[in-house]
Amino acid sequence: MKIYAAPLQGFTESPWRVAHATLAGGVDEYFAPFSRVEKGAVRRRDIRDFMADGVSDGSHSVTPQAIFRDVEELRMIADTLFEAGASSLDLNMGCPFPPQVKKGRGAAMISRRPVIEDVAKQLERWPEKQFSIKMRLGVDDPHQWIDIIDVVNDMPLRHLTVHPRTALMQYGGDLLMDEFQQLVERCRRPLVFNGDLVSPADIERIAGRYPDLAGVMLGRGLLSRPSLAREWREGVELDPDRQLCEAVAIHDMILDHYGSTLQGDHQLLQKIKPYWSYLTDLLPRRAAKAIHKSTSMSSYRAAVDQIRNAALIRPQSDRRC
């Protein structure tokens, strides 16, 4: 079973992908945050992010993602990414962010069958490329997928990733597993499960319940527990200290990168501090508060050093971050 790293806007950009692949590993393929059209052109920073990993050495695999309103936007994004060297493309039909959904993009596609039919025909334009889809069950109705599953089944997809919630639910509420089971029974493409996988036990439970899954896609789980994929593969769970040490090392590597591309403490802190919000279960309240309140790189580094040197290293442990 494959393990994929999900695309999360603002987090799983190239610096995180490279740091995670280098220091944590266990992931078969990383998916870059979606590329989009703005002001009539594909955003150049999206293309630069996909190209930035420099993975010609085979250290890890990256697939870009496209979010689009119609086939014209899809064609613009795909042509640009394929020219930049992409051999595969993931189609975003799952983004629940209201501004995108209101414009007919992301999860809104599930309720736009005519556009999906046009997309299916458009894929014939690139017969040598591979495609996948990431989607939800619907926008505000968890049965909307039923209206398009026959079109999706006929697409030349290497896999279909499904997050069993609606866009309206965002990331809250229970996963809609009854509806997902119905989709499993109707889907003829290789299926990947995504949603609320935050521990090796979660992955094992899904793998056991759906033994024919092509894979699982980990998103927030990898940000809160970077070692998650490797732990499941190796069948060995790391204690909280070790998990935190890996997260600190990844954050350090990300910060080193942005230290050479961003200017001033404010920009650096705006970029790095949100990563710590995913580690609240591992951090003592005082340490989390110190990072949150830091207003300079010196205060930020002092807070991280407290964690690294003392806060979560137990007296009986000889491990160090």
SEZA-798818 format. One record per residue (C-alpha): residue in one letter; x, z, y negated. Coordinates in steps of 0.05 Angstrom, whole numbers, padded with zeros to 5 digits, always signed. Each point is the difference from the previous one (the first is absolute). Example, Ala and Ser with C-alpha at 12.3 -4.5 7.8 and 13.67 -1.06 7.14 Angstrom:
residues 2
A+00246+00156+00090 S+00027-00013-00069 
This chain:
residues 321
M+00000+00000+00000 K+00027-00020-00068 I+00007+00047-00058 Y-00010-00030-00069 A+00012+00032-00069 A-00059-00012-00045 P+00005-00027-00071 L-00014+00054-00053 Q+00002-00022-00072 G+00052+00039-00040 F+00032+00031+00061 T+00022-00047+00056 E+00039-00047-00043 S+00069-00025+00020 P+00040+00064-00017 W-00046+00041+00045 R+00001-00051+00056 V+00075-00005+00000 A+00008+00076-00003 H-00051+00012+00055 A+00029-00053+00046 T+00070+00028-00011 L-00014+00074+00006 A-00063+00008+00041 G-00016-00064+00039 G-00047-00008+00058 V-00041-00055-00036 D-00004-00070+00028 E-00021-00034-00065 Y-00012+00019-00072 F-00055-00030-00043 A+00015-00008-00074 P-00053+00020-00052 F-00046-00058-00018 S+00022-00058-00043 R-00052-00023-00050 V-00016-00052-00053 E+00001+00023-00072 K-00011-00046-00060 G-00001-00061+00043 A+00066+00013+00037 V+00026+00042+00058 R+00032+00064-00026 R+00075-00010+00004 R+00014+00073+00013 D-00041-00005+00064 I+00043-00057+00024 R+00064+00036-00020 D-00023+00062+00038 F-00011-00040+00064 M+00069-00033-00006 A+00037+00064-00020 D+00009+00031+00069 G+00054-00050+00020 V-00016+00004+00074 S+00038-00062+00023 D+00041+00048+00042 G-00062+00016+00041 S+00000+00073-00020 H-00075-00001-00009 S-00058-00049-00007 V-00043-00008-00062 T-00066-00038-00007 P-00031-00011-00069 Q-00074+00008-00014 A-00046-00041-00044 I-00062+00024-00037 F-00043-00057-00026 R-00068-00017-00029 D-00006-00071+00028 V+00040-00052+00038 E+00033-00024-00064 E+00032+00068-00011 L+00018+00004+00074 R+00033-00068-00003 M+00041+00019-00061 I+00024+00065+00031 A+00014-00029+00069 D+00038-00060-00026 T+00043+00045-00044 L+00015+00050+00054 F+00015-00052+00053 E+00047-00034-00049 A+00034+00068-00010 G+00013+00004+00075 A-00060+00033+00031 S-00019-00023+00070 S-00064+00041+00004 L-00053+00025-00047 D-00051+00056+00003 L-00068-00012-00033 N-00027+00061-00037 M-00074+00009+00015 G+00003+00076-00003 C+00023+00024-00068 P-00054+00050-00024 F+00026+00005-00072 P-00064-00011-00042 P+00032-00047-00052 Q+00022-00047+00055 V-00065+00005+00039 K-00042-00013-00062 K+00040-00065-00011 G-00016-00023+00071 R+00068+00017+00030 G+00022+00047+00055 A-00057+00032+00039 A-00050-00041-00039 M+00020-00060+00043 I-00038+00031+00059 S-00065-00015-00037 R+00021-00071-00020 R-00007-00041+00063 P+00003-00068-00035 V+00068+00017-00029 I+00026+00024+00067 E-00023-00065+00032 D+00039-00038-00053 V+00060+00045+00013 A-00004-00016+00075 K+00004-00074-00016 Q+00055+00011-00050 L+00046+00032+00052 E+00006-00069+00032 R+00043-00018-00060 W+00057+00042+00029 P-00001-00012+00076 E+00072+00025+00009 K-00014+00068-00034 Q-00031+00063+00030 F-00059+00038-00030 S-00033+00068+00008 I-00057+00036-00035 K-00007+00072-00022 M-00073+00019-00012 R-00051+00056-00002 L-00069+00002+00032 G-00035-00019-00064 V-00008+00014-00074 D-00058+00049+00001 D-00029-00013+00069 P+00043+00012+00063 H-00035-00057+00036 Q+00018-00056-00049 W+00058-00021+00046 I-00052-00027+00048 D-00017-00057-00047 I+00072-00027+00001 I+00030+00020+00067 D-00015-00069+00030 V+00040-00034-00056 V+00057+00050+00008 N+00000-00010+00076 D+00011-00075-00010 M+00059+00009-00048 P+00071-00009+00027 L+00018+00073-00012 R+00057+00037+00033 H-00040+00064-00011 L-00058+00031-00037 T+00011+00070-00030 V-00062+00042-00011 H-00008+00064-00040 P-00067+00028+00024 R-00028+00020-00067 T-00038-00037-00055 A+00030-00015-00067 L-00049+00048-00032 M+00028+00057+00043 Q+00071-00014-00026 Y+00042+00048+00043 G-00050+00056+00008 G-00051+00018+00052 D+00005-00006+00075 L+00024-00064+00031 L-00059-00042+00025 M+00021-00003+00073 D-00067-00022+00028 E+00001-00061-00044 F+00073-00012+00017 Q-00018+00001+00074 Q-00053-00054-00013 L+00053-00041-00035 V+00048+00009+00059 E-00053-00029+00046 R-00010-00061-00045 C+00071-00014-00023 R+00039-00055+00036 R+00064+00006-00041 P+00056+00050+00015 L-00024+00064-00033 V+00040+00051-00040 F-00028+00069-00019 N+00012+00030-00069 G-00024+00066-00029 D+00015+00075+00001 L+00059-00005+00047 V+00044+00058-00024 S+00030+00029+00063 P+00027-00025+00067 A-00062+00030+00033 D-00045-00043-00044 I+00037-00063+00022 E-00003+00021+00073 R-00074+00015-00004 I-00016-00069-00028 A+00047-00034+00049 G-00034+00036+00057 R-00070-00015-00024 Y+00014-00073-00013 P+00054-00021+00050 D-00007-00074-00017 L+00019+00010-00073 A+00055-00047-00025 G+00026+00056-00045 V-00012+00053-00052 M+00014-00004-00074 L+00026+00063-00035 G-00009+00010-00074 R-00006+00068-00032 G+00024+00031+00066 L+00069-00031-00011 L+00004+00027-00071 S-00018+00070+00022 R+00042-00003+00064 P+00053-00055-00004 S+00023+00014+00071 L-00071-00011+00028 A+00011-00067+00034 R+00067+00020+00031 E-00028+00067+00024 W-00056-00036+00038 R+00047-00051+00029 E+00049+00052+00024 G-00052+00051+00021 V+00036+00055-00039 E-00032+00035-00059 L+00045+00024-00056 D-00012+00069-00030 P-00023+00004-00073 D+00071+00014-00025 R+00027-00064+00031 Q-00059-00041-00023 L+00012+00024-00071 C+00074-00014+00004 E-00014-00073+00017 A-00050-00005-00057 V+00050+00029-00049 A+00053-00050+00023 I-00048-00058-00009 H-00021+00024-00069 D+00074+00007-00019 M+00013-00072+00022 I-00061-00026-00038 L+00023+00038-00062 D+00070-00029+00005 H-00030-00070-00001 Y-00046+00012-00060 G+00057+00036-00036 S+00032-00069-00008 T-00064-00038-00018 L-00041+00048-00043 Q+00020+00031-00066 G-00009+00072-00022 D-00024+00063+00034 H-00073-00014-00014 Q-00001-00066+00038 L+00039+00029+00058 L-00045+00060+00007 Q-00063-00042-00006 K+00025-00040+00059 I+00028+00054+00047 K-00047+00059-00011 P-00062-00031+00032 Y+00036-00006+00067 W+00003+00076+00003 S-00076+00005-00004 Y-00002-00022+00073 L+00044+00058+00022 T-00045+00058-00022 D-00009+00024+00072 L+00076+00007+00008 L+00017+00030-00068 P-00008+00072-00023 R-00047+00004-00059 R+00057+00022-00046 A+00043-00060+00018 A-00057-00049-00007 K-00017+00030-00068 A+00072-00004-00024 I+00004-00074+00017 H-00068-00014-00031 K+00019+00036-00065 S+00070-00031-00006 T+00008-00038-00066 S+00072-00021+00006 M+00045-00024+00056 S+00040+00064-00004 S-00062+00043+00013 Y-00023-00048+00054 R+00067+00002+00036 A+00002+00076-00005 A-00068+00004+00033 V+00021-00047+00056 D+00065+00037+00010 Q-00040+00064+00011 I-00036-00034+00057 R+00063-00033+00027 N+00044+00061-00001 A-00046+00058+00015 A-00076-00003-00006 L-00017-00031+00067 I+00063+00011+00041 R-00015+00060+00044 P+00055+00053+00008 Q+00007-00015+00074 S+00009-00074-00011 D+00067-00033-00012 R-00031-00065-00024 R+00008-00024-00071 C-00035-00054-00040 
